[in-house]
Amino acid sequence: MSTDSRHIRLLTPADVPQVERLIRSSEYIYQRFTPEELPLLIERYPAVGDLHNSSLHGFLISQITNPPIAWIGGFGVSWSESKYYISILDNLIEDLNTHLRARGAQALYYSGNDMEQDWLRPLLLARGFQPYCQLYAYDKYDYTTPTSGNTRVTVRTAQLGTGLEDDTAALLAIEERCFDELWRYDATAFRDIANSHPYFVVAEQNGQVVGYQFNTVEADYGYLVRIAVHPAFERQGIGARLMAEAVRFFASEHVTRIMLNTEEQNTHAHRLYEWFGFIRLAQRGFVLRQVL
């Protein structure tokens, strides 16, 4: 690994094509974002690159879900530098953490889908990350639904940043009631989701937003990213309505597989997923945390 003219700097939107090219060719790649999200992540949150002259050899991208919480969004090393991926990771993490602390982050999280096979997990554990929680993975291979849920509820496209029609306050209220700080989205994240995800809807009852859901599609796979119902409106068939509408969306996209992850202890959600025909996989997902 030559050190001539080698440096680490913050990435900018102008670096997106190099990051995309590295993703396509890298032997070591971790990606927690969709292609549509990449420009927004680099524009909004700290992302650092290892460069030789102007050529990108490695990147580390963050996602700040809701300060003081930050996530590792992506990591990659160029094919030519594959043998040095550990040292590149060390240099990038050190630099990224400086920028994250300056942005008010107090902890950095990493999530993986398979505890036994994840290649980054042992490296991060050796560098001060600690196990935080475990996740279940579910898959569904058809479009069947056991119910349409509460048909009195209106399901419509989420409105973000549109003045009087803005749903942001209602979405943030649901976040605060439904999720621990670790998983919460802020207003900026919700606007970015609306701009980068093909399906983002709210459930409205008597003019009040009582739940929401957003999904994405990559190739022929569908990802059910988030579904939430305000606790004051649980057990009224609203979650089932959102799930049924999501399956219809995935059917319209002709995906061959619908995937999701959920916390191990979220038994209420497990029952909903299994009722809708999702099958729990043997592999265990996980979350690691490093205090900054």
ZADO-1210 file (C-alpha; in nm, 4 decimals, padded with zeros to 6 digits):
<atoms>
<atom x="00.0000" y="00.0000" z="00.0000" code="MET" pos="1"/>
<atom x="00.1758" y="00.3123" z="-00.1237" code="SER" pos="2"/>
<atom x="00.1576" y="00.6149" z="00.1070" code="THR" pos="3"/>
<atom x="00.2607" y="00.8707" z="-00.1560" code="ASP" pos="4"/>
<atom x="-00.0078" y="01.1405" z="-00.1826" code="SER" pos="5"/>
<atom x="-00.2386" y="00.9225" z="00.0288" code="ARG" pos="6"/>
<atom x="-00.4895" y="01.1023" z="00.2479" code="HIS" pos="7"/>
<atom x="-00.8280" y="01.0752" z="00.4179" code="ILE" pos="8"/>
<atom x="-01.0935" y="01.3409" z="00.3690" code="ARG" pos="9"/>
<atom x="-01.4663" y="01.3949" z="00.3921" code="LEU" pos="10"/>
<atom x="-01.6498" y="01.2772" z="00.0826" code="LEU" pos="11"/>
<atom x="-01.8779" y="01.5098" z="-00.1127" code="THR" pos="12"/>
<atom x="-02.1599" y="01.4475" z="-00.3624" code="PRO" pos="13"/>
<atom x="-01.8969" y="01.4757" z="-00.6383" code="ALA" pos="14"/>
<atom x="-01.7452" y="01.1505" z="-00.5064" code="ASP" pos="15"/>
<atom x="-02.0642" y="00.9472" z="-00.5544" code="VAL" pos="16"/>
<atom x="-01.9580" y="00.7984" z="-00.8928" code="PRO" pos="17"/>
<atom x="-01.6318" y="00.6704" z="-00.7424" code="GLN" pos="18"/>
<atom x="-01.8160" y="00.5180" z="-00.4464" code="VAL" pos="19"/>
<atom x="-02.0618" y="00.3489" z="-00.6843" code="GLU" pos="20"/>
<atom x="-01.7772" y="00.2135" z="-00.8956" code="ARG" pos="21"/>
<atom x="-01.5984" y="00.0785" z="-00.5882" code="LEU" pos="22"/>
<atom x="-01.9198" y="-00.0903" z="-00.4673" code="ILE" pos="23"/>
<atom x="-01.9506" y="-00.2734" z="-00.7984" code="ARG" pos="24"/>
<atom x="-01.5935" y="-00.4054" z="-00.7888" code="SER" pos="25"/>
<atom x="-01.5049" y="-00.4441" z="-00.4213" code="SER" pos="26"/>
<atom x="-01.4162" y="-00.7764" z="-00.2635" code="GLU" pos="27"/>
<atom x="-01.4980" y="-00.6294" z="00.0788" code="TYR" pos="28"/>
<atom x="-01.8227" y="-00.4372" z="00.0856" code="ILE" pos="29"/>
<atom x="-02.0850" y="-00.3573" z="00.3488" code="TYR" pos="30"/>
<atom x="-02.3909" y="-00.1636" z="00.2330" code="GLN" pos="31"/>
<atom x="-02.6858" y="-00.0556" z="00.4477" code="ARG" pos="32"/>
<atom x="-02.8306" y="00.1842" z="00.1907" code="PHE" pos="33"/>
<atom x="-03.0069" y="00.1658" z="-00.1419" code="THR" pos="34"/>
<atom x="-02.8503" y="00.3199" z="-00.4547" code="PRO" pos="35"/>
<atom x="-03.1069" y="00.6000" z="-00.4353" code="GLU" pos="36"/>
<atom x="-03.0045" y="00.6849" z="-00.0777" code="GLU" pos="37"/>
<atom x="-02.6301" y="00.7094" z="-00.1425" code="LEU" pos="38"/>
<atom x="-02.6180" y="01.0733" z="-00.2667" code="PRO" pos="39"/>
<atom x="-02.8380" y="01.1879" z="00.0215" code="LEU" pos="40"/>
<atom x="-02.6208" y="01.0114" z="00.2807" code="LEU" pos="41"/>
<atom x="-02.2994" y="01.1650" z="00.1525" code="ILE" pos="42"/>
<atom x="-02.4629" y="01.5074" z="00.1332" code="GLU" pos="43"/>
<atom x="-02.6131" y="01.5000" z="00.4828" code="ARG" pos="44"/>
<atom x="-02.3918" y="01.2866" z="00.7062" code="TYR" pos="45"/>
<atom x="-02.0176" y="01.2417" z="00.7610" code="PRO" pos="46"/>
<atom x="-01.8596" y="01.0058" z="00.5074" code="ALA" pos="47"/>
<atom x="-01.4838" y="00.9639" z="00.4749" code="VAL" pos="48"/>
<atom x="-01.2674" y="00.8300" z="00.1962" code="GLY" pos="49"/>
<atom x="-00.9155" y="00.6908" z="00.1695" code="ASP" pos="50"/>
<atom x="-00.7673" y="00.8417" z="-00.1463" code="LEU" pos="51"/>
<atom x="-00.4415" y="00.8068" z="-00.3379" code="HIS" pos="52"/>
<atom x="-00.4115" y="01.1324" z="-00.5291" code="ASN" pos="53"/>
<atom x="-00.7700" y="01.1618" z="-00.6562" code="SER" pos="54"/>
<atom x="-00.8459" y="00.7875" z="-00.6716" code="SER" pos="55"/>
<atom x="-01.0766" y="00.6444" z="-00.4045" code="LEU" pos="56"/>
<atom x="-00.9413" y="00.3275" z="-00.2392" code="HIS" pos="57"/>
<atom x="-01.1847" y="00.2968" z="00.0511" code="GLY" pos="58"/>
<atom x="-01.4900" y="00.4620" z="00.2028" code="PHE" pos="59"/>
<atom x="-01.6801" y="00.4618" z="00.5315" code="LEU" pos="60"/>
<atom x="-02.0277" y="00.6178" z="00.5340" code="ILE" pos="61"/>
<atom x="-02.2377" y="00.7054" z="00.8388" code="SER" pos="62"/>
<atom x="-02.6083" y="00.7419" z="00.8938" code="GLN" pos="63"/>
<atom x="-02.7194" y="00.9565" z="01.1850" code="ILE" pos="64"/>
<atom x="-03.0684" y="00.8296" z="01.2592" code="THR" pos="65"/>
<atom x="-03.1280" y="01.0729" z="01.5419" code="ASN" pos="66"/>
<atom x="-02.8374" y="01.2366" z="01.7305" code="PRO" pos="67"/>
<atom x="-02.6775" y="01.1258" z="01.9588" code="PRO" pos="68"/>
<atom x="-02.7200" y="00.7984" z="01.7633" code="ILE" pos="69"/>
<atom x="-02.5126" y="00.7231" z="01.4519" code="ALA" pos="70"/>
<atom x="-02.4903" y="00.4110" z="01.2367" code="TRP" pos="71"/>
<atom x="-02.2277" y="00.2714" z="01.0037" code="ILE" pos="72"/>
<atom x="-02.4029" y="00.2960" z="00.6693" code="GLY" pos="73"/>
<atom x="-02.1413" y="00.1461" z="00.4420" code="GLY" pos="74"/>
<atom x="-01.7792" y="00.0398" z="00.4067" code="PHE" pos="75"/>
<atom x="-01.5798" y="-00.0684" z="00.1055" code="GLY" pos="76"/>
<atom x="-01.2249" y="-00.1133" z="-00.0205" code="VAL" pos="77"/>
<atom x="-01.1085" y="-00.1131" z="-00.3804" code="SER" pos="78"/>
<atom x="-01.0137" y="-00.4439" z="-00.5365" code="TRP" pos="79"/>
<atom x="-00.6506" y="-00.3352" z="-00.5711" code="SER" pos="80"/>
<atom x="-00.6276" y="-00.2635" z="-00.1966" code="GLU" pos="81"/>
<atom x="-00.8158" y="-00.5705" z="-00.0724" code="SER" pos="82"/>
<atom x="-00.5210" y="-00.7073" z="00.1250" code="LYS" pos="83"/>
<atom x="-00.5090" y="-00.3831" z="00.3253" code="TYR" pos="84"/>
<atom x="-00.8785" y="-00.3659" z="00.4118" code="TYR" pos="85"/>
<atom x="-00.8182" y="-00.3927" z="00.7889" code="ILE" pos="86"/>
<atom x="-00.5716" y="-00.1035" z="00.8057" code="SER" pos="87"/>
<atom x="-00.7953" y="00.1056" z="00.5803" code="ILE" pos="88"/>
<atom x="-01.0903" y="00.0334" z="00.8123" code="LEU" pos="89"/>
<atom x="-00.8864" y="00.1420" z="01.1157" code="ASP" pos="90"/>
<atom x="-00.7851" y="00.4709" z="00.9550" code="ASN" pos="91"/>
<atom x="-01.1350" y="00.5489" z="00.8333" code="LEU" pos="92"/>
<atom x="-01.3059" y="00.4703" z="01.1654" code="ILE" pos="93"/>
<atom x="-01.0670" y="00.6943" z="01.3550" code="GLU" pos="94"/>
<atom x="-01.1314" y="00.9842" z="01.1192" code="ASP" pos="95"/>
<atom x="-01.5074" y="00.9265" z="01.0961" code="LEU" pos="96"/>
<atom x="-01.5486" y="00.9190" z="01.4730" code="ASN" pos="97"/>
<atom x="-01.3924" y="01.2642" z="01.4977" code="THR" pos="98"/>
<atom x="-01.6543" y="01.4024" z="01.2611" code="HIS" pos="99"/>
<atom x="-01.9371" y="01.2161" z="01.4321" code="LEU" pos="100"/>
<atom x="-01.8454" y="01.3533" z="01.7745" code="ARG" pos="101"/>
<atom x="-01.8413" y="01.7027" z="01.6256" code="ALA" pos="102"/>
<atom x="-02.1986" y="01.6405" z="01.5036" code="ARG" pos="103"/>
<atom x="-02.3139" y="01.5393" z="01.8522" code="GLY" pos="104"/>
<atom x="-02.3024" y="01.1611" z="01.8129" code="ALA" pos="105"/>
<atom x="-02.2234" y="00.9720" z="02.1328" code="GLN" pos="106"/>
<atom x="-02.2482" y="00.6121" z="02.0066" code="ALA" pos="107"/>
<atom x="-02.1853" y="00.4390" z="01.6738" code="LEU" pos="108"/>
<atom x="-02.3887" y="00.1292" z="01.5798" code="TYR" pos="109"/>
<atom x="-02.3423" y="-00.1461" z="01.3242" code="TYR" pos="110"/>
<atom x="-02.6006" y="-00.4028" z="01.2165" code="SER" pos="111"/>
<atom x="-02.5511" y="-00.7317" z="01.0345" code="GLY" pos="112"/>
<atom x="-02.7866" y="-00.9976" z="00.9028" code="ASN" pos="113"/>
<atom x="-02.5957" y="-01.3122" z="00.9992" code="ASP" pos="114"/>
<atom x="-02.4017" y="-01.3374" z="01.3235" code="MET" pos="115"/>
<atom x="-02.2111" y="-01.6474" z="01.2090" code="GLU" pos="116"/>
<atom x="-02.1101" y="-01.5275" z="00.8606" code="GLN" pos="117"/>
<atom x="-02.0637" y="-01.1506" z="00.8954" code="ASP" pos="118"/>
<atom x="-01.7031" y="-01.0669" z="00.8032" code="TRP" pos="119"/>
<atom x="-01.7001" y="-00.7245" z="00.9719" code="LEU" pos="120"/>
<atom x="-01.8345" y="-00.8412" z="01.3075" code="ARG" pos="121"/>
<atom x="-01.5099" y="-00.9892" z="01.4501" code="PRO" pos="122"/>
<atom x="-01.3095" y="-00.6885" z="01.3290" code="LEU" pos="123"/>
<atom x="-01.5427" y="-00.4429" z="01.5014" code="LEU" pos="124"/>
<atom x="-01.5572" y="-00.6475" z="01.8226" code="LEU" pos="125"/>
<atom x="-01.1764" y="-00.6372" z="01.8328" code="ALA" pos="126"/>
<atom x="-01.1927" y="-00.2581" z="01.8000" code="ARG" pos="127"/>
<atom x="-01.4136" y="-00.1761" z="02.0946" code="GLY" pos="128"/>
<atom x="-01.7638" y="-00.2461" z="01.9633" code="PHE" pos="129"/>
<atom x="-01.9865" y="-00.4416" z="02.2018" code="GLN" pos="130"/>
<atom x="-02.2923" y="-00.6641" z="02.1355" code="PRO" pos="131"/>
<atom x="-02.6096" y="-00.4607" z="02.1813" code="TYR" pos="132"/>
<atom x="-02.9057" y="-00.6722" z="02.0672" code="CYS" pos="133"/>
<atom x="-03.0085" y="-00.9515" z="01.8325" code="GLN" pos="134"/>
<atom x="-03.2450" y="-00.9429" z="01.5361" code="LEU" pos="135"/>
<atom x="-03.4738" y="-01.1911" z="01.3650" code="TYR" pos="136"/>
<atom x="-03.4937" y="-01.2117" z="00.9877" code="ALA" pos="137"/>
<atom x="-03.8204" y="-01.3009" z="00.8114" code="TYR" pos="138"/>
<atom x="-03.8899" y="-01.3848" z="00.4458" code="ASP" pos="139"/>
<atom x="-04.2136" y="-01.4200" z="00.2481" code="LYS" pos="140"/>
<atom x="-04.2333" y="-01.5750" z="-00.0994" code="TYR" pos="141"/>
<atom x="-04.5934" y="-01.5078" z="-00.2034" code="ASP" pos="142"/>
<atom x="-04.8536" y="-01.2312" z="-00.2055" code="TYR" pos="143"/>
<atom x="-05.1225" y="-01.3962" z="00.0063" code="THR" pos="144"/>
<atom x="-05.2801" y="-01.2010" z="00.2926" code="THR" pos="145"/>
<atom x="-05.5045" y="-01.3406" z="00.5679" code="PRO" pos="146"/>
<atom x="-05.6961" y="-01.0128" z="00.6043" code="THR" pos="147"/>
<atom x="-05.7301" y="-00.6655" z="00.4590" code="SER" pos="148"/>
<atom x="-05.7156" y="-00.5182" z="00.8083" code="GLY" pos="149"/>
<atom x="-05.9132" y="-00.2123" z="00.9113" code="ASN" pos="150"/>
<atom x="-06.0704" y="-00.0899" z="00.5877" code="THR" pos="151"/>
<atom x="-06.2131" y="00.2193" z="00.7601" code="ARG" pos="152"/>
<atom x="-05.8599" y="00.3567" z="00.7839" code="VAL" pos="153"/>
<atom x="-05.7337" y="00.5695" z="00.4955" code="THR" pos="154"/>
<atom x="-05.3892" y="00.4705" z="00.3651" code="VAL" pos="155"/>
<atom x="-05.2277" y="00.7490" z="00.1646" code="ARG" pos="156"/>
<atom x="-04.8844" y="00.8670" z="00.0549" code="THR" pos="157"/>
<atom x="-04.6911" y="01.0428" z="00.3309" code="ALA" pos="158"/>
<atom x="-04.6610" y="01.4194" z="00.2873" code="GLN" pos="159"/>
<atom x="-04.3281" y="01.5656" z="00.3989" code="LEU" pos="160"/>
<atom x="-04.2321" y="01.9304" z="00.3835" code="GLY" pos="161"/>
<atom x="-04.5518" y="02.0456" z="00.2148" code="THR" pos="162"/>
<atom x="-04.6807" y="02.3102" z="00.4532" code="GLY" pos="163"/>
<atom x="-05.0254" y="02.2461" z="00.5987" code="LEU" pos="164"/>
<atom x="-05.0263" y="01.8910" z="00.4607" code="GLU" pos="165"/>
<atom x="-04.6984" y="01.8043" z="00.6356" code="ASP" pos="166"/>
<atom x="-04.7118" y="01.4733" z="00.8292" code="ASP" pos="167"/>
<atom x="-04.3730" y="01.5228" z="00.9990" code="THR" pos="168"/>
<atom x="-04.5023" y="01.6108" z="01.3469" code="ALA" pos="169"/>
<atom x="-04.7339" y="01.3083" z="01.3536" code="ALA" pos="170"/>
<atom x="-04.4549" y="01.0774" z="01.2345" code="LEU" pos="171"/>
<atom x="-04.2167" y="01.2047" z="01.5021" code="LEU" pos="172"/>
<atom x="-04.4825" y="01.1524" z="01.7704" code="ALA" pos="173"/>
<atom x="-04.5239" y="00.7900" z="01.6578" code="ILE" pos="174"/>
<atom x="-04.1455" y="00.7430" z="01.6629" code="GLU" pos="175"/>
<atom x="-04.1222" y="00.8656" z="02.0205" code="GLU" pos="176"/>
<atom x="-04.3987" y="00.6336" z="02.1421" code="ARG" pos="177"/>
<atom x="-04.3049" y="00.3236" z="01.9406" code="CYS" pos="178"/>
<atom x="-03.9256" y="00.3043" z="01.9330" code="PHE" pos="179"/>
<atom x="-03.6241" y="00.3313" z="02.1569" code="ASP" pos="180"/>
<atom x="-03.3903" y="00.6183" z="02.0791" code="GLU" pos="181"/>
<atom x="-03.1648" y="00.3839" z="01.8814" code="LEU" pos="182"/>
<atom x="-03.4260" y="00.3233" z="01.6108" code="TRP" pos="183"/>
<atom x="-03.5885" y="00.6663" z="01.5811" code="ARG" pos="184"/>
<atom x="-03.5833" y="00.8748" z="01.2657" code="TYR" pos="185"/>
<atom x="-03.5720" y="01.2541" z="01.2771" code="ASP" pos="186"/>
<atom x="-03.7445" y="01.5011" z="01.0448" code="ALA" pos="187"/>
<atom x="-03.4505" y="01.5124" z="00.8025" code="THR" pos="188"/>
<atom x="-03.4394" y="01.1342" z="00.7769" code="ALA" pos="189"/>
<atom x="-03.8124" y="01.1167" z="00.7062" code="PHE" pos="190"/>
<atom x="-03.7792" y="01.3712" z="00.4240" code="ARG" pos="191"/>
<atom x="-03.4931" y="01.1717" z="00.2742" code="ASP" pos="192"/>
<atom x="-03.6958" y="00.8506" z="00.3008" code="ILE" pos="193"/>
<atom x="-03.9819" y="01.0162" z="00.1159" code="ALA" pos="194"/>
<atom x="-03.7406" y="01.1177" z="-00.1624" code="ASN" pos="195"/>
<atom x="-03.5577" y="00.7848" z="-00.1940" code="SER" pos="196"/>
<atom x="-03.8141" y="00.5104" z="-00.1201" code="HIS" pos="197"/>
<atom x="-04.0809" y="00.4117" z="-00.3722" code="PRO" pos="198"/>
<atom x="-04.3420" y="00.3391" z="-00.1039" code="TYR" pos="199"/>
<atom x="-04.3989" y="00.5574" z="00.2037" code="PHE" pos="200"/>
<atom x="-04.7553" y="00.5750" z="00.3372" code="VAL" pos="201"/>
<atom x="-04.9438" y="00.6808" z="00.6475" code="VAL" pos="202"/>
<atom x="-05.2596" y="00.5364" z="00.8002" code="ALA" pos="203"/>
<atom x="-05.5133" y="00.8065" z="00.8801" code="GLU" pos="204"/>
<atom x="-05.8179" y="00.7667" z="01.1041" code="GLN" pos="205"/>
<atom x="-06.0682" y="01.0494" z="01.1477" code="ASN" pos="206"/>
<atom x="-05.8109" y="01.2917" z="01.0070" code="GLY" pos="207"/>
<atom x="-05.5346" y="01.1795" z="01.2444" code="GLN" pos="208"/>
<atom x="-05.2182" y="00.9996" z="01.1356" code="VAL" pos="209"/>
<atom x="-05.2034" y="00.6855" z="01.3517" code="VAL" pos="210"/>
<atom x="-04.9412" y="00.4760" z="01.1732" code="GLY" pos="211"/>
<atom x="-04.7003" y="00.4607" z="00.8837" code="TYR" pos="212"/>
<atom x="-04.4927" y="00.2280" z="00.6722" code="GLN" pos="213"/>
<atom x="-04.2169" y="00.2515" z="00.4117" code="PHE" pos="214"/>
<atom x="-04.0634" y="-00.0102" z="00.1834" code="ASN" pos="215"/>
<atom x="-03.8065" y="-00.0337" z="-00.0907" code="THR" pos="216"/>
<atom x="-03.7248" y="-00.2651" z="-00.3805" code="VAL" pos="217"/>
<atom x="-03.3860" y="-00.3730" z="-00.5116" code="GLU" pos="218"/>
<atom x="-03.3683" y="-00.5950" z="-00.8208" code="ALA" pos="219"/>
<atom x="-03.6455" y="-00.8509" z="-00.7606" code="ASP" pos="220"/>
<atom x="-03.6284" y="-00.8341" z="-00.3794" code="TYR" pos="221"/>
<atom x="-03.8679" y="-00.6325" z="-00.1645" code="GLY" pos="222"/>
<atom x="-03.7655" y="-00.4897" z="00.1719" code="TYR" pos="223"/>
<atom x="-04.0272" y="-00.4085" z="00.4338" code="LEU" pos="224"/>
<atom x="-03.8219" y="-00.1492" z="00.6177" code="VAL" pos="225"/>
<atom x="-04.0546" y="-00.0099" z="00.8858" code="ARG" pos="226"/>
<atom x="-04.4128" y="-00.0435" z="01.0041" code="ILE" pos="227"/>
<atom x="-04.5446" y="00.1402" z="01.3094" code="ALA" pos="228"/>
<atom x="-04.8800" y="00.2123" z="01.4750" code="VAL" pos="229"/>
<atom x="-04.9269" y="00.4610" z="01.7581" code="HIS" pos="230"/>
<atom x="-04.9805" y="00.2615" z="02.0819" code="PRO" pos="231"/>
<atom x="-05.3085" y="00.4445" z="02.1481" code="ALA" pos="232"/>
<atom x="-05.4521" y="00.2840" z="01.8318" code="PHE" pos="233"/>
<atom x="-05.3186" y="-00.0699" z="01.8617" code="GLU" pos="234"/>
<atom x="-05.5452" y="-00.3747" z="01.8267" code="ARG" pos="235"/>
<atom x="-05.7728" y="-00.1987" z="01.5796" code="GLN" pos="236"/>
<atom x="-05.6471" y="-00.3768" z="01.2684" code="GLY" pos="237"/>
<atom x="-05.4329" y="-00.0826" z="01.1561" code="ILE" pos="238"/>
<atom x="-05.1064" y="-00.2766" z="01.1492" code="GLY" pos="239"/>
<atom x="-05.2782" y="-00.5518" z="00.9498" code="ALA" pos="240"/>
<atom x="-05.4123" y="-00.2903" z="00.7056" code="ARG" pos="241"/>
<atom x="-05.0637" y="-00.1471" z="00.6527" code="LEU" pos="242"/>
<atom x="-04.9210" y="-00.4955" z="00.6052" code="MET" pos="243"/>
<atom x="-05.1876" y="-00.5928" z="00.3525" code="ALA" pos="244"/>
<atom x="-05.1244" y="-00.2747" z="00.1551" code="GLU" pos="245"/>
<atom x="-04.7492" y="-00.3439" z="00.1623" code="ALA" pos="246"/>
<atom x="-04.7982" y="-00.6905" z="00.0178" code="VAL" pos="247"/>
<atom x="-05.0107" y="-00.5393" z="-00.2600" code="ARG" pos="248"/>
<atom x="-04.7319" y="-00.2955" z="-00.3363" code="PHE" pos="249"/>
<atom x="-04.4735" y="-00.5739" z="-00.3558" code="PHE" pos="250"/>
<atom x="-04.7064" y="-00.7734" z="-00.5808" code="ALA" pos="251"/>
<atom x="-04.7300" y="-00.4749" z="-00.8173" code="SER" pos="252"/>
<atom x="-04.3491" y="-00.4667" z="-00.8258" code="GLU" pos="253"/>
<atom x="-04.3336" y="-00.8429" z="-00.9007" code="HIS" pos="254"/>
<atom x="-04.0719" y="-00.9133" z="-00.6343" code="VAL" pos="255"/>
<atom x="-03.9830" y="-01.2780" z="-00.5741" code="THR" pos="256"/>
<atom x="-03.9064" y="-01.2364" z="-00.2052" code="ARG" pos="257"/>
<atom x="-04.0159" y="-00.9952" z="00.0691" code="ILE" pos="258"/>
<atom x="-03.7642" y="-00.9507" z="00.3516" code="MET" pos="259"/>
<atom x="-03.7577" y="-00.7787" z="00.6892" code="LEU" pos="260"/>
<atom x="-03.5653" y="-00.7643" z="01.0168" code="ASN" pos="261"/>
<atom x="-03.7025" y="-00.7038" z="01.3647" code="THR" pos="262"/>
<atom x="-03.5742" y="-00.7027" z="01.7206" code="GLU" pos="263"/>
<atom x="-03.5677" y="-01.0401" z="01.8923" code="GLU" pos="264"/>
<atom x="-03.7897" y="-00.9198" z="02.1789" code="GLN" pos="265"/>
<atom x="-04.0547" y="-00.7572" z="01.9569" code="ASN" pos="266"/>
<atom x="-04.2984" y="-01.0458" z="01.9940" code="THR" pos="267"/>
<atom x="-04.6027" y="-00.8333" z="01.9010" code="HIS" pos="268"/>
<atom x="-04.4532" y="-00.7676" z="01.5572" code="ALA" pos="269"/>
<atom x="-04.3457" y="-01.1322" z="01.5220" code="HIS" pos="270"/>
<atom x="-04.7095" y="-01.2430" z="01.5521" code="ARG" pos="271"/>
<atom x="-04.8169" y="-01.0016" z="01.2777" code="LEU" pos="272"/>
<atom x="-04.5425" y="-01.1139" z="01.0407" code="TYR" pos="273"/>
<atom x="-04.6059" y="-01.4821" z="01.0980" code="GLU" pos="274"/>
<atom x="-04.9823" y="-01.4331" z="01.0524" code="TRP" pos="275"/>
<atom x="-04.9062" y="-01.2851" z="00.7112" code="PHE" pos="276"/>
<atom x="-04.6979" y="-01.5851" z="00.6122" code="GLY" pos="277"/>
<atom x="-04.3473" y="-01.4601" z="00.6814" code="PHE" pos="278"/>
<atom x="-04.1050" y="-01.7388" z="00.7741" code="ILE" pos="279"/>
<atom x="-03.8417" y="-01.6798" z="01.0398" code="ARG" pos="280"/>
<atom x="-03.4935" y="-01.7672" z="00.9144" code="LEU" pos="281"/>
<atom x="-03.2369" y="-01.9664" z="01.1082" code="ALA" pos="282"/>
<atom x="-02.9749" y="-01.6932" z="01.0744" code="GLN" pos="283"/>
<atom x="-02.9563" y="-01.4330" z="01.3503" code="ARG" pos="284"/>
<atom x="-02.9059" y="-01.0650" z="01.2850" code="GLY" pos="285"/>
<atom x="-02.7347" y="-00.8453" z="01.5405" code="PHE" pos="286"/>
<atom x="-02.6428" y="-00.4910" z="01.6416" code="VAL" pos="287"/>
<atom x="-02.3055" y="-00.3800" z="01.7805" code="LEU" pos="288"/>
<atom x="-02.2349" y="-00.0504" z="01.9595" code="ARG" pos="289"/>
<atom x="-01.9227" y="00.1587" z="02.0176" code="GLN" pos="290"/>
<atom x="-01.9348" y="00.4467" z="02.2660" code="VAL" pos="291"/>
<atom x="-01.7644" y="00.7488" z="02.1124" code="LEU" pos="292"/>
</atoms>
